[in-house]
Amino acid sequence: MEGKNFNRIKVVLAERETSQKDLAAALGVTPGTVSTWCRNFKQPEIQTLFKIACILKVEASCLISPMDAVDYVFQPAK
């Protein structure tokens, strides 16, 4: 799954004209932690994702990238 973007934190930060450093301070984490999320090397915990959404004044769903339909095919339970 390398090269996949699972979150849109970097995009939403740019849209809100908020720096990674400011988000880190608001969350009480290091700027390096926010950087790893923005580069999609790691993903924030779900509770943190909701905190980020509150800070950036967006719905949490706006921070999550949709799955690529090619990578995921729904298979109903048997």
N, CA, C and O atoms as a Tripos MOL2 file, in Angstrom:
@<TRIPOS>MOLECULE
protein
  312   311    78     0     0
PROTEIN
NO_CHARGES

@<TRIPOS>ATOM
      1 N           0.8080   -1.1950    0.0000 N.3       1 MET1
      2 CA          0.0000    0.0000    0.0000 C.3       1 MET1
      3 C           0.8470    1.2530    0.0000 C.2       1 MET1
      4 O           0.3630    2.3400    0.3140 O.2       1 MET1
      5 N           2.0900    1.1040   -0.3460 N.am      2 GLU2
      6 CA          2.9730    2.2600   -0.4050 C.3       2 GLU2
      7 C           2.4870    3.2490   -1.4470 C.2       2 GLU2
      8 O           1.9370    2.8630   -2.4790 O.2       2 GLU2
      9 N           2.6920    4.5210   -1.1730 N.am      3 GLY3
     10 CA          2.3220    5.5510   -2.1290 C.3       3 GLY3
     11 C           0.8620    5.9450   -2.0770 C.2       3 GLY3
     12 O           0.4190    6.7690   -2.8770 O.2       3 GLY3
     13 N           0.1050    5.3770   -1.1530 N.am      4 LYS4
     14 CA         -1.3140    5.7000   -1.0410 C.3       4 LYS4
     15 C          -1.4990    6.8320   -0.0430 C.2       4 LYS4
     16 O          -0.8120    6.9040    0.9760 O.2       4 LYS4
     17 N          -2.4230    7.6980   -0.3510 N.am      5 ASN5
     18 CA         -2.7780    8.7770    0.5660 C.3       5 ASN5
     19 C          -4.0630    8.3910    1.2700 C.2       5 ASN5
     20 O          -5.1280    8.3420    0.6550 O.2       5 ASN5
     21 N          -3.9590    8.1190    2.5560 N.am      6 PHE6
     22 CA         -5.1180    7.7180    3.3280 C.3       6 PHE6
     23 C          -5.7700    8.8870    4.0540 C.2       6 PHE6
     24 O          -6.9060    8.7760    4.5160 O.2       6 PHE6
     25 N          -5.0670    9.9930    4.1570 N.am      7 ASN7
     26 CA         -5.6860   11.1560    4.7800 C.3       7 ASN7
     27 C          -5.3720   12.4040    3.9600 C.2       7 ASN7
     28 O          -4.4560   12.4270    3.1390 O.2       7 ASN7
     29 N          -6.1700   13.4390    4.2160 N.am      8 ARG8
     30 CA         -6.0470   14.7080    3.5030 C.3       8 ARG8
     31 C          -5.6300   15.8320    4.4500 C.2       8 ARG8
     32 O          -5.9380   16.9960    4.1970 O.2       8 ARG8
     33 N          -4.9460   15.5030    5.5150 N.am      9 ILE9
     34 CA         -4.5840   16.5090    6.5100 C.3       9 ILE9
     35 C          -3.7730   17.6310    5.8790 C.2       9 ILE9
     36 O          -4.0530   18.8050    6.1240 O.2       9 ILE9
     37 N          -2.7870   17.2960    5.0800 N.am     10 LYS10
     38 CA         -1.9430   18.3140    4.4440 C.3      10 LYS10
     39 C          -2.7730   19.2440    3.5600 C.2      10 LYS10
     40 O          -2.5680   20.4580    3.5650 O.2      10 LYS10
     41 N          -3.7030   18.6750    2.8070 N.am     11 VAL11
     42 CA         -4.5560   19.4650    1.9120 C.3      11 VAL11
     43 C          -5.4400   20.4130    2.7120 C.2      11 VAL11
     44 O          -5.5550   21.5930    2.3800 O.2      11 VAL11
     45 N          -6.0620   19.8920    3.7650 N.am     12 VAL12
     46 CA         -6.9680   20.7210    4.5710 C.3      12 VAL12
     47 C          -6.1940   21.7990    5.3280 C.2      12 VAL12
     48 O          -6.6880   22.9160    5.4820 O.2      12 VAL12
     49 N          -4.9960   21.4840    5.7980 N.am     13 LEU13
     50 CA         -4.1650   22.5190    6.4320 C.3      13 LEU13
     51 C          -3.9190   23.6690    5.4590 C.2      13 LEU13
     52 O          -4.0210   24.8360    5.8380 O.2      13 LEU13
     53 N          -3.5980   23.3480    4.2230 N.am     14 ALA14
     54 CA         -3.3510   24.3870    3.2150 C.3      14 ALA14
     55 C          -4.6210   25.1860    2.9450 C.2      14 ALA14
     56 O          -4.5730   26.4110    2.8350 O.2      14 ALA14
     57 N          -5.7590   24.4950    2.8360 N.am     15 GLU15
     58 CA         -7.0310   25.1860    2.5980 C.3      15 GLU15
     59 C          -7.3700   26.1340    3.7430 C.2      15 GLU15
     60 O          -7.9420   27.2000    3.5200 O.2      15 GLU15
     61 N          -7.0200   25.7490    4.9610 N.am     16 ARG16
     62 CA         -7.3140   26.5560    6.1530 C.3      16 ARG16
     63 C          -6.1880   27.5360    6.4870 C.2      16 ARG16
     64 O          -6.2660   28.2800    7.4660 O.2      16 ARG16
     65 N          -5.1410   27.5250    5.6580 N.am     17 GLU17
     66 CA         -3.9790   28.3900    5.8780 C.3      17 GLU17
     67 C          -3.4400   28.2330    7.3030 C.2      17 GLU17
     68 O          -3.1530   29.2100    7.9960 O.2      17 GLU17
     69 N          -3.3160   26.9740    7.7110 N.am     18 THR18
     70 CA         -2.8040   26.6280    9.0280 C.3      18 THR18
     71 C          -1.5230   25.8270    8.8460 C.2      18 THR18
     72 O          -1.4460   24.9630    7.9710 O.2      18 THR18
     73 N          -0.5300   26.1060    9.6560 N.am     19 SER19
     74 CA          0.7430   25.3910    9.5260 C.3      19 SER19
     75 C           0.7130   24.0780   10.3080 C.2      19 SER19
     76 O          -0.0900   23.8920   11.2220 O.2      19 SER19
     77 N           1.6000   23.1890    9.9240 N.am     20 GLN20
     78 CA          1.7640   21.9390   10.6610 C.3      20 GLN20
     79 C           2.1920   22.2340   12.0950 C.2      20 GLN20
     80 O           1.7770   21.5510   13.0310 O.2      20 GLN20
     81 N           3.0200   23.2530   12.2540 N.am     21 LYS21
     82 CA          3.5030   23.6440   13.5830 C.3      21 LYS21
     83 C           2.3410   24.1020   14.4660 C.2      21 LYS21
     84 O           2.2810   23.7530   15.6450 O.2      21 LYS21
     85 N           1.4130   24.8880   13.8920 N.am     22 ASP22
     86 CA          0.2530   25.3530   14.6570 C.3      22 ASP22
     87 C          -0.6570   24.1900   15.0500 C.2      22 ASP22
     88 O          -1.1640   24.1400   16.1710 O.2      22 ASP22
     89 N          -0.8600   23.2560   14.1190 N.am     23 LEU23
     90 CA         -1.6860   22.0860   14.4250 C.3      23 LEU23
     91 C          -1.0310   21.2560   15.5250 C.2      23 LEU23
     92 O          -1.7060   20.7940   16.4450 O.2      23 LEU23
     93 N           0.2710   21.0700   15.4320 N.am     24 ALA24
     94 CA          1.0010   20.3070   16.4470 C.3      24 ALA24
     95 C           0.8320   20.9430   17.8290 C.2      24 ALA24
     96 O           0.5840   20.2450   18.8110 O.2      24 ALA24
     97 N           0.9660   22.2580   17.8990 N.am     25 ALA25
     98 CA          0.8200   22.9670   19.1770 C.3      25 ALA25
     99 C          -0.5910   22.7960   19.7360 C.2      25 ALA25
    100 O          -0.7650   22.5840   20.9360 O.2      25 ALA25
    101 N          -1.5900   22.8880   18.8720 N.am     26 ALA26
    102 CA         -2.9790   22.7550   19.3150 C.3      26 ALA26
    103 C          -3.2820   21.3430   19.8240 C.2      26 ALA26
    104 O          -4.1100   21.1610   20.7160 O.2      26 ALA26
    105 N          -2.6080   20.3560   19.2540 N.am     27 LEU27
    106 CA         -2.8310   18.9620   19.6470 C.3      27 LEU27
    107 C          -1.9230   18.5060   20.7860 C.2      27 LEU27
    108 O          -2.1860   17.4900   21.4290 O.2      27 LEU27
    109 N          -0.8490   19.2660   21.0340 N.am     28 GLY28
    110 CA          0.1210   18.8580   22.0470 C.3      28 GLY28
    111 C           1.0230   17.7240   21.5820 C.2      28 GLY28
    112 O           1.4410   16.8780   22.3720 O.2      28 GLY28
    113 N           1.3180   17.7210   20.2730 N.am     29 VAL29
    114 CA          2.2400   16.7310   19.7030 C.3      29 VAL29
    115 C           3.3860   17.4760   19.0320 C.2      29 VAL29
    116 O           3.3490   18.7010   18.9170 O.2      29 VAL29
    117 N           4.3890   16.7540   18.5960 N.am     30 THR30
    118 CA          5.5220   17.4040   17.9330 C.3      30 THR30
    119 C           5.1870   17.7110   16.4770 C.2      30 THR30
    120 O           4.3610   17.0290   15.8710 O.2      30 THR30
    121 N           5.8240   18.7350   15.9170 N.am     31 PRO31
    122 CA          5.6500   19.0050   14.4850 C.3      31 PRO31
    123 C           6.0510   17.7980   13.6280 C.2      31 PRO31
    124 O           5.4930   17.5880   12.5510 O.2      31 PRO31
    125 N           7.0060   17.0180   14.1010 N.am     32 GLY32
    126 CA          7.4170   15.8210   13.3700 C.3      32 GLY32
    127 C           6.2950   14.7970   13.2600 C.2      32 GLY32
    128 O           6.1560   14.1190   12.2420 O.2      32 GLY32
    129 N           5.4990   14.6940   14.3190 N.am     33 THR33
    130 CA          4.3540   13.7790   14.2940 C.3      33 THR33
    131 C           3.3540   14.2180   13.2370 C.2      33 THR33
    132 O           2.8800   13.4010   12.4470 O.2      33 THR33
    133 N           3.0340   15.4970   13.2190 N.am     34 VAL34
    134 CA          2.1000   16.0180   12.2180 C.3      34 VAL34
    135 C           2.6720   15.8170   10.8180 C.2      34 VAL34
    136 O           1.9410   15.4910    9.8830 O.2      34 VAL34
    137 N           3.9590   16.0100   10.6810 N.am     35 SER35
    138 CA          4.6060   15.8120    9.3850 C.3      35 SER35
    139 C           4.4350   14.3800    8.8800 C.2      35 SER35
    140 O           4.1920   14.1660    7.6920 O.2      35 SER35
    141 N           4.5610   13.4000    9.7770 N.am     36 THR36
    142 CA          4.3940   12.0040    9.3400 C.3      36 THR36
    143 C           2.9670   11.7350    8.8850 C.2      36 THR36
    144 O           2.7440   10.9360    7.9760 O.2      36 THR36
    145 N           1.9930   12.4010    9.5160 N.am     37 TRP37
    146 CA          0.6070   12.2550    9.0650 C.3      37 TRP37
    147 C           0.4140   12.9180    7.7090 C.2      37 TRP37
    148 O          -0.2190   12.3520    6.8170 O.2      37 TRP37
    149 N           0.9630   14.1170    7.5590 N.am     38 CYS38
    150 CA          0.7970   14.8660    6.3090 C.3      38 CYS38
    151 C           1.4360   14.1530    5.1220 C.2      38 CYS38
    152 O           0.9680   14.2690    3.9890 O.2      38 CYS38
    153 N           2.4960   13.4230    5.3900 N.am     39 ARG39
    154 CA          3.1620   12.6720    4.3200 C.3      39 ARG39
    155 C           2.6110   11.2580    4.1900 C.2      39 ARG39
    156 O           3.0850   10.4710    3.3700 O.2      39 ARG39
    157 N           1.6040   10.9410    5.0040 N.am     40 ASN40
    158 CA          0.9540    9.6330    4.9910 C.3      40 ASN40
    159 C           1.8980    8.4830    5.3040 C.2      40 ASN40
    160 O           1.6820    7.3580    4.8550 O.2      40 ASN40
    161 N           2.9590    8.7680    6.0830 N.am     41 PHE41
    162 CA          3.8380    7.6930    6.5410 C.3      41 PHE41
    163 C           3.1640    6.9400    7.6910 C.2      41 PHE41
    164 O           3.3270    5.7290    7.8390 O.2      41 PHE41
    165 N           2.4070    7.6800    8.4950 N.am     42 LYS42
    166 CA          1.6250    7.1130    9.5940 C.3      42 LYS42
    167 C           0.2820    7.8200    9.6000 C.2      42 LYS42
    168 O           0.1220    8.8820    8.9990 O.2      42 LYS42
    169 N          -0.6830    7.2170   10.2900 N.am     43 GLN43
    170 CA         -2.0120    7.8030   10.3830 C.3      43 GLN43
    171 C          -2.3160    8.1230   11.8470 C.2      43 GLN43
    172 O          -1.9020    7.3880   12.7440 O.2      43 GLN43
    173 N          -3.0390    9.2180   12.0870 N.am     44 PRO44
    174 CA         -3.4040    9.5370   13.4700 C.3      44 PRO44
    175 C          -4.4500    8.5540   13.9830 C.2      44 PRO44
    176 O          -5.2020    7.9650   13.2070 O.2      44 PRO44
    177 N          -4.4860    8.3870   15.2970 N.am     45 GLU45
    178 CA         -5.5400    7.5780   15.9080 C.3      45 GLU45
    179 C          -6.8750    8.2540   15.6400 C.2      45 GLU45
    180 O          -6.9250    9.4590   15.3940 O.2      45 GLU45
    181 N          -7.9510    7.4890   15.6850 N.am     46 ILE46
    182 CA         -9.2750    8.0220   15.3460 C.3      46 ILE46
    183 C          -9.6630    9.1900   16.2610 C.2      46 ILE46
    184 O         -10.2620   10.1610   15.7990 O.2      46 ILE46
    185 N          -9.3240    9.1030   17.5620 N.am     47 GLN47
    186 CA         -9.6470   10.2070   18.4780 C.3      47 GLN47
    187 C          -8.9110   11.4730   18.0540 C.2      47 GLN47
    188 O          -9.4580   12.5740   18.1190 O.2      47 GLN47
    189 N          -7.6730   11.3050   17.6220 N.am     48 THR48
    190 CA         -6.8690   12.4440   17.1800 C.3      48 THR48
    191 C          -7.4310   13.0170   15.8910 C.2      48 THR48
    192 O          -7.4280   14.2320   15.6970 O.2      48 THR48
    193 N          -7.9100   12.1560   15.0150 N.am     49 LEU49
    194 CA         -8.5080   12.6140   13.7630 C.3      49 LEU49
    195 C          -9.7070   13.5260   14.0470 C.2      49 LEU49
    196 O          -9.8860   14.5470   13.3820 O.2      49 LEU49
    197 N         -10.5210   13.1530   15.0340 N.am     50 PHE50
    198 CA        -11.6630   13.9890   15.3980 C.3      50 PHE50
    199 C         -11.2080   15.3120   16.0200 C.2      50 PHE50
    200 O         -11.8330   16.3470   15.7900 O.2      50 PHE50
    201 N         -10.1290   15.2890   16.8030 N.am     51 LYS51
    202 CA         -9.5820   16.5330   17.3580 C.3      51 LYS51
    203 C          -9.0790   17.4420   16.2380 C.2      51 LYS51
    204 O          -9.3070   18.6510   16.2570 O.2      51 LYS51
    205 N          -8.3930   16.8440   15.2610 N.am     52 ILE52
    206 CA         -7.9000   17.6200   14.1130 C.3      52 ILE52
    207 C          -9.0730   18.2600   13.3880 C.2      52 ILE52
    208 O          -9.0130   19.4310   13.0120 O.2      52 ILE52
    209 N         -10.1380   17.4950   13.1900 N.am     53 ALA53
    210 CA        -11.3280   18.0200   12.5130 C.3      53 ALA53
    211 C         -11.9010   19.2180   13.2720 C.2      53 ALA53
    212 O         -12.2800   20.2170   12.6610 O.2      53 ALA53
    213 N         -11.9640   19.1200   14.5880 N.am     54 CYS54
    214 CA        -12.4790   20.2390   15.3970 C.3      54 CYS54
    215 C         -11.5840   21.4640   15.2720 C.2      54 CYS54
    216 O         -12.0720   22.5830   15.1160 O.2      54 CYS54
    217 N         -10.2820   21.2510   15.3400 N.am     55 ILE55
    218 CA         -9.3310   22.3600   15.2470 C.3      55 ILE55
    219 C          -9.4330   23.0520   13.8930 C.2      55 ILE55
    220 O          -9.3980   24.2800   13.8090 O.2      55 ILE55
    221 N          -9.5600   22.2500   12.8310 N.am     56 LEU56
    222 CA         -9.6060   22.8080   11.4720 C.3      56 LEU56
    223 C         -11.0190   23.1750   11.0280 C.2      56 LEU56
    224 O         -11.2260   23.6800    9.9250 O.2      56 LEU56
    225 N         -11.9920   22.9130   11.9120 N.am     57 LYS57
    226 CA        -13.3940   23.2520   11.6500 C.3      57 LYS57
    227 C         -13.9160   22.5990   10.3690 C.2      57 LYS57
    228 O         -14.4930   23.2510    9.4990 O.2      57 LYS57
    229 N         -13.6890   21.2820   10.2890 N.am     58 VAL58
    230 CA        -14.2040   20.4820    9.1750 C.3      58 VAL58
    231 C         -14.7900   19.1960    9.7470 C.2      58 VAL58
    232 O         -14.5240   18.8350   10.8940 O.2      58 VAL58
    233 N         -15.5790   18.5200    8.9450 N.am     59 GLU59
    234 CA        -16.0640   17.1980    9.3160 C.3      59 GLU59
    235 C         -14.8850   16.2300    9.2680 C.2      59 GLU59
    236 O         -14.0040   16.3720    8.4200 O.2      59 GLU59
    237 N         -14.8600   15.2650   10.1540 N.am     60 ALA60
    238 CA        -13.7730   14.2770   10.1580 C.3      60 ALA60
    239 C         -13.6820   13.5620    8.8170 C.2      60 ALA60
    240 O         -12.5890   13.2030    8.3790 O.2      60 ALA60
    241 N         -14.8100   13.3560    8.1690 N.am     61 SER61
    242 CA        -14.8040   12.6690    6.8670 C.3      61 SER61
    243 C         -14.0260   13.4440    5.8110 C.2      61 SER61
    244 O         -13.5430   12.8510    4.8460 O.2      61 SER61
    245 N         -13.8990   14.7490    5.9750 N.am     62 CYS62
    246 CA        -13.1250   15.5700    5.0280 C.3      62 CYS62
    247 C         -11.6300   15.2880    5.1320 C.2      62 CYS62
    248 O         -10.8690   15.6240    4.2240 O.2      62 CYS62
    249 N         -11.2110   14.6780    6.2240 N.am     63 LEU63
    250 CA         -9.7900   14.4040    6.4350 C.3      63 LEU63
    251 C          -9.3750   13.0220    5.9330 C.2      63 LEU63
    252 O          -8.1920   12.6810    5.9340 O.2      63 LEU63
    253 N         -10.3530   12.2380    5.5050 N.am     64 ILE64
    254 CA        -10.0730   10.8680    5.0750 C.3      64 ILE64
    255 C         -10.2370   10.7660    3.5720 C.2      64 ILE64
    256 O         -11.2600   11.1680    3.0190 O.2      64 ILE64
    257 N          -9.2280   10.2270    2.9180 N.am     65 SER65
    258 CA         -9.2960   10.0300    1.4740 C.3      65 SER65
    259 C         -10.2010    8.8480    1.1680 C.2      65 SER65
    260 O         -10.2030    7.8510    1.8890 O.2      65 SER65
    261 N         -10.9730    8.9700    0.0880 N.am     66 PRO66
    262 CA        -11.7910    7.8160   -0.3040 C.3      66 PRO66
    263 C         -10.8970    6.6820   -0.7830 C.2      66 PRO66
    264 O          -9.8340    6.9120   -1.3600 O.2      66 PRO66
    265 N         -11.3380    5.4640   -0.5370 N.am     67 MET67
    266 CA        -10.5740    4.3120   -1.0270 C.3      67 MET67
    267 C         -10.5920    4.3030   -2.5440 C.2      67 MET67
    268 O         -11.5920    4.6590   -3.1680 O.2      67 MET67
    269 N          -9.5140    3.9040   -3.1120 N.am     68 ASP68
    270 CA         -9.4270    3.7560   -4.5590 C.3      68 ASP68
    271 C         -10.2410    2.5250   -4.9540 C.2      68 ASP68
    272 O          -9.9700    1.4170   -4.4920 O.2      68 ASP68
    273 N         -11.2280    2.7280   -5.8030 N.am     69 ALA69
    274 CA        -12.1180    1.6360   -6.2000 C.3      69 ALA69
    275 C         -11.3640    0.4660   -6.8230 C.2      69 ALA69
    276 O         -11.8210   -0.6750   -6.7500 O.2      69 ALA69
    277 N         -10.2270    0.7380   -7.4280 N.am     70 VAL70
    278 CA         -9.4390   -0.3290   -8.0440 C.3      70 VAL70
    279 C          -8.8160   -1.2240   -6.9810 C.2      70 VAL70
    280 O          -8.6440   -2.4230   -7.1960 O.2      70 VAL70
    281 N          -8.4820   -0.6440   -5.8430 N.am     71 ASP71
    282 CA         -7.8230   -1.3920   -4.7780 C.3      71 ASP71
    283 C          -8.8000   -2.1480   -3.8830 C.2      71 ASP71
    284 O          -8.3960   -3.0530   -3.1530 O.2      71 ASP71
    285 N         -10.0610   -1.7900   -3.9300 N.am     72 TYR72
    286 CA        -11.0210   -2.4060   -3.0330 C.3      72 TYR72
    287 C         -12.2670   -2.7790   -3.7980 C.2      72 TYR72
    288 O         -12.9000   -1.9300   -4.4250 O.2      72 TYR72
    289 N         -12.6170   -4.0330   -3.7480 N.am     73 VAL73
    290 CA        -13.8450   -4.5100   -4.3770 C.3      73 VAL73
    291 C         -14.7060   -5.1000   -3.2800 C.2      73 VAL73
    292 O         -14.2810   -6.0050   -2.5610 O.2      73 VAL73
    293 N         -15.9170   -4.5850   -3.1560 N.am     74 PHE74
    294 CA        -16.8290   -5.0720   -2.1240 C.3      74 PHE74
    295 C         -17.2040   -6.5120   -2.4130 C.2      74 PHE74
    296 O         -17.5720   -6.8530   -3.5370 O.2      74 PHE74
    297 N         -17.1100   -7.3550   -1.3960 N.am     75 GLN75
    298 CA        -17.5070   -8.7480   -1.5300 C.3      75 GLN75
    299 C         -18.5050   -9.0310   -0.4140 C.2      75 GLN75
    300 O         -18.1380   -9.0350    0.7610 O.2      75 GLN75
    301 N         -19.7700   -9.2680   -0.7760 N.am     76 PRO76
    302 CA        -20.7680   -9.5250    0.2610 C.3      76 PRO76
    303 C         -20.4460  -10.7850    1.0580 C.2      76 PRO76
    304 O         -19.8290  -11.7210    0.5490 O.2      76 PRO76
    305 N         -20.8750  -10.7900    2.3140 N.am     77 ALA77
    306 CA        -20.6750  -11.9640    3.1670 C.3      77 ALA77
    307 C         -21.4880  -13.1280    2.6240 C.2      77 ALA77
    308 O         -22.5740  -12.9480    2.0720 O.2      77 ALA77
    309 N         -20.9430  -14.3180    2.7910 N.am     78 LYS78
    310 CA        -21.6470  -15.5190    2.2950 C.3      78 LYS78
    311 C         -22.5100  -16.1190    3.3620 C.2      78 LYS78
    312 O         -23.1720  -17.1290    3.1250 O.2      78 LYS78
@<TRIPOS>BOND
     1     1     2 1
     2     2     3 1
     3     3     4 2
     4     3     5 am
     5     5     6 1
     6     6     7 1
     7     7     8 2
     8     7     9 am
     9     9    10 1
    10    10    11 1
    11    11    12 2
    12    11    13 am
    13    13    14 1
    14    14    15 1
    15    15    16 2
    16    15    17 am
    17    17    18 1
    18    18    19 1
    19    19    20 2
    20    19    21 am
    21    21    22 1
    22    22    23 1
    23    23    24 2
    24    23    25 am
    25    25    26 1
    26    26    27 1
    27    27    28 2
    28    27    29 am
    29    29    30 1
    30    30    31 1
    31    31    32 2
    32    31    33 am
    33    33    34 1
    34    34    35 1
    35    35    36 2
    36    35    37 am
    37    37    38 1
    38    38    39 1
    39    39    40 2
    40    39    41 am
    41    41    42 1
    42    42    43 1
    43    43    44 2
    44    43    45 am
    45    45    46 1
    46    46    47 1
    47    47    48 2
    48    47    49 am
    49    49    50 1
    50    50    51 1
    51    51    52 2
    52    51    53 am
    53    53    54 1
    54    54    55 1
    55    55    56 2
    56    55    57 am
    57    57    58 1
    58    58    59 1
    59    59    60 2
    60    59    61 am
    61    61    62 1
    62    62    63 1
    63    63    64 2
    64    63    65 am
    65    65    66 1
    66    66    67 1
    67    67    68 2
    68    67    69 am
    69    69    70 1
    70    70    71 1
    71    71    72 2
    72    71    73 am
    73    73    74 1
    74    74    75 1
    75    75    76 2
    76    75    77 am
    77    77    78 1
    78    78    79 1
    79    79    80 2
    80    79    81 am
    81    81    82 1
    82    82    83 1
    83    83    84 2
    84    83    85 am
    85    85    86 1
    86    86    87 1
    87    87    88 2
    88    87    89 am
    89    89    90 1
    90    90    91 1
    91    91    92 2
    92    91    93 am
    93    93    94 1
    94    94    95 1
    95    95    96 2
    96    95    97 am
    97    97    98 1
    98    98    99 1
    99    99   100 2
   100    99   101 am
   101   101   102 1
   102   102   103 1
   103   103   104 2
   104   103   105 am
   105   105   106 1
   106   106   107 1
   107   107   108 2
   108   107   109 am
   109   109   110 1
   110   110   111 1
   111   111   112 2
   112   111   113 am
   113   113   114 1
   114   114   115 1
   115   115   116 2
   116   115   117 am
   117   117   118 1
   118   118   119 1
   119   119   120 2
   120   119   121 am
   121   121   122 1
   122   122   123 1
   123   123   124 2
   124   123   125 am
   125   125   126 1
   126   126   127 1
   127   127   128 2
   128   127   129 am
   129   129   130 1
   130   130   131 1
   131   131   132 2
   132   131   133 am
   133   133   134 1
   134   134   135 1
   135   135   136 2
   136   135   137 am
   137   137   138 1
   138   138   139 1
   139   139   140 2
   140   139   141 am
   141   141   142 1
   142   142   143 1
   143   143   144 2
   144   143   145 am
   145   145   146 1
   146   146   147 1
   147   147   148 2
   148   147   149 am
   149   149   150 1
   150   150   151 1
   151   151   152 2
   152   151   153 am
   153   153   154 1
   154   154   155 1
   155   155   156 2
   156   155   157 am
   157   157   158 1
   158   158   159 1
   159   159   160 2
   160   159   161 am
   161   161   162 1
   162   162   163 1
   163   163   164 2
   164   163   165 am
   165   165   166 1
   166   166   167 1
   167   167   168 2
   168   167   169 am
   169   169   170 1
   170   170   171 1
   171   171   172 2
   172   171   173 am
   173   173   174 1
   174   174   175 1
   175   175   176 2
   176   175   177 am
   177   177   178 1
   178   178   179 1
   179   179   180 2
   180   179   181 am
   181   181   182 1
   182   182   183 1
   183   183   184 2
   184   183   185 am
   185   185   186 1
   186   186   187 1
   187   187   188 2
   188   187   189 am
   189   189   190 1
   190   190   191 1
   191   191   192 2
   192   191   193 am
   193   193   194 1
   194   194   195 1
   195   195   196 2
   196   195   197 am
   197   197   198 1
   198   198   199 1
   199   199   200 2
   200   199   201 am
   201   201   202 1
   202   202   203 1
   203   203   204 2
   204   203   205 am
   205   205   206 1
   206   206   207 1
   207   207   208 2
   208   207   209 am
   209   209   210 1
   210   210   211 1
   211   211   212 2
   212   211   213 am
   213   213   214 1
   214   214   215 1
   215   215   216 2
   216   215   217 am
   217   217   218 1
   218   218   219 1
   219   219   220 2
   220   219   221 am
   221   221   222 1
   222   222   223 1
   223   223   224 2
   224   223   225 am
   225   225   226 1
   226   226   227 1
   227   227   228 2
   228   227   229 am
   229   229   230 1
   230   230   231 1
   231   231   232 2
   232   231   233 am
   233   233   234 1
   234   234   235 1
   235   235   236 2
   236   235   237 am
   237   237   238 1
   238   238   239 1
   239   239   240 2
   240   239   241 am
   241   241   242 1
   242   242   243 1
   243   243   244 2
   244   243   245 am
   245   245   246 1
   246   246   247 1
   247   247   248 2
   248   247   249 am
   249   249   250 1
   250   250   251 1
   251   251   252 2
   252   251   253 am
   253   253   254 1
   254   254   255 1
   255   255   256 2
   256   255   257 am
   257   257   258 1
   258   258   259 1
   259   259   260 2
   260   259   261 am
   261   261   262 1
   262   262   263 1
   263   263   264 2
   264   263   265 am
   265   265   266 1
   266   266   267 1
   267   267   268 2
   268   267   269 am
   269   269   270 1
   270   270   271 1
   271   271   272 2
   272   271   273 am
   273   273   274 1
   274   274   275 1
   275   275   276 2
   276   275   277 am
   277   277   278 1
   278   278   279 1
   279   279   280 2
   280   279   281 am
   281   281   282 1
   282   282   283 1
   283   283   284 2
   284   283   285 am
   285   285   286 1
   286   286   287 1
   287   287   288 2
   288   287   289 am
   289   289   290 1
   290   290   291 1
   291   291   292 2
   292   291   293 am
   293   293   294 1
   294   294   295 1
   295   295   296 2
   296   295   297 am
   297   297   298 1
   298   298   299 1
   299   299   300 2
   300   299   301 am
   301   301   302 1
   302   302   303 1
   303   303   304 2
   304   303   305 am
   305   305   306 1
   306   306   307 1
   307   307   308 2
   308   307   309 am
   309   309   310 1
   310   310   311 1
   311   311   312 2
@<TRIPOS>SUBSTRUCTURE
     1 MET1         2 RESIDUE 1 A MET
     2 GLU2         6 RESIDUE 1 A GLU
     3 GLY3        10 RESIDUE 1 A GLY
     4 LYS4        14 RESIDUE 1 A LYS
     5 ASN5        18 RESIDUE 1 A ASN
     6 PHE6        22 RESIDUE 1 A PHE
     7 ASN7        26 RESIDUE 1 A ASN
     8 ARG8        30 RESIDUE 1 A ARG
     9 ILE9        34 RESIDUE 1 A ILE
    10 LYS10       38 RESIDUE 1 A LYS
    11 VAL11       42 RESIDUE 1 A VAL
    12 VAL12       46 RESIDUE 1 A VAL
    13 LEU13       50 RESIDUE 1 A LEU
    14 ALA14       54 RESIDUE 1 A ALA
    15 GLU15       58 RESIDUE 1 A GLU
    16 ARG16       62 RESIDUE 1 A ARG
    17 GLU17       66 RESIDUE 1 A GLU
    18 THR18       70 RESIDUE 1 A THR
    19 SER19       74 RESIDUE 1 A SER
    20 GLN20       78 RESIDUE 1 A GLN
    21 LYS21       82 RESIDUE 1 A LYS
    22 ASP22       86 RESIDUE 1 A ASP
    23 LEU23       90 RESIDUE 1 A LEU
    24 ALA24       94 RESIDUE 1 A ALA
    25 ALA25       98 RESIDUE 1 A ALA
    26 ALA26      102 RESIDUE 1 A ALA
    27 LEU27      106 RESIDUE 1 A LEU
    28 GLY28      110 RESIDUE 1 A GLY
    29 VAL29      114 RESIDUE 1 A VAL
    30 THR30      118 RESIDUE 1 A THR
    31 PRO31      122 RESIDUE 1 A PRO
    32 GLY32      126 RESIDUE 1 A GLY
    33 THR33      130 RESIDUE 1 A THR
    34 VAL34      134 RESIDUE 1 A VAL
    35 SER35      138 RESIDUE 1 A SER
    36 THR36      142 RESIDUE 1 A THR
    37 TRP37      146 RESIDUE 1 A TRP
    38 CYS38      150 RESIDUE 1 A CYS
    39 ARG39      154 RESIDUE 1 A ARG
    40 ASN40      158 RESIDUE 1 A ASN
    41 PHE41      162 RESIDUE 1 A PHE
    42 LYS42      166 RESIDUE 1 A LYS
    43 GLN43      170 RESIDUE 1 A GLN
    44 PRO44      174 RESIDUE 1 A PRO
    45 GLU45      178 RESIDUE 1 A GLU
    46 ILE46      182 RESIDUE 1 A ILE
    47 GLN47      186 RESIDUE 1 A GLN
    48 THR48      190 RESIDUE 1 A THR
    49 LEU49      194 RESIDUE 1 A LEU
    50 PHE50      198 RESIDUE 1 A PHE
    51 LYS51      202 RESIDUE 1 A LYS
    52 ILE52      206 RESIDUE 1 A ILE
    53 ALA53      210 RESIDUE 1 A ALA
    54 CYS54      214 RESIDUE 1 A CYS
    55 ILE55      218 RESIDUE 1 A ILE
    56 LEU56      222 RESIDUE 1 A LEU
    57 LYS57      226 RESIDUE 1 A LYS
    58 VAL58      230 RESIDUE 1 A VAL
    59 GLU59      234 RESIDUE 1 A GLU
    60 ALA60      238 RESIDUE 1 A ALA
    61 SER61      242 RESIDUE 1 A SER
    62 CYS62      246 RESIDUE 1 A CYS
    63 LEU63      250 RESIDUE 1 A LEU
    64 ILE64      254 RESIDUE 1 A ILE
    65 SER65      258 RESIDUE 1 A SER
    66 PRO66      262 RESIDUE 1 A PRO
    67 MET67      266 RESIDUE 1 A MET
    68 ASP68      270 RESIDUE 1 A ASP
    69 ALA69      274 RESIDUE 1 A ALA
    70 VAL70      278 RESIDUE 1 A VAL
    71 ASP71      282 RESIDUE 1 A ASP
    72 TYR72      286 RESIDUE 1 A TYR
    73 VAL73      290 RESIDUE 1 A VAL
    74 PHE74      294 RESIDUE 1 A PHE
    75 GLN75      298 RESIDUE 1 A GLN
    76 PRO76      302 RESIDUE 1 A PRO
    77 ALA77      306 RESIDUE 1 A ALA
    78 LYS78      310 RESIDUE 1 A LYS
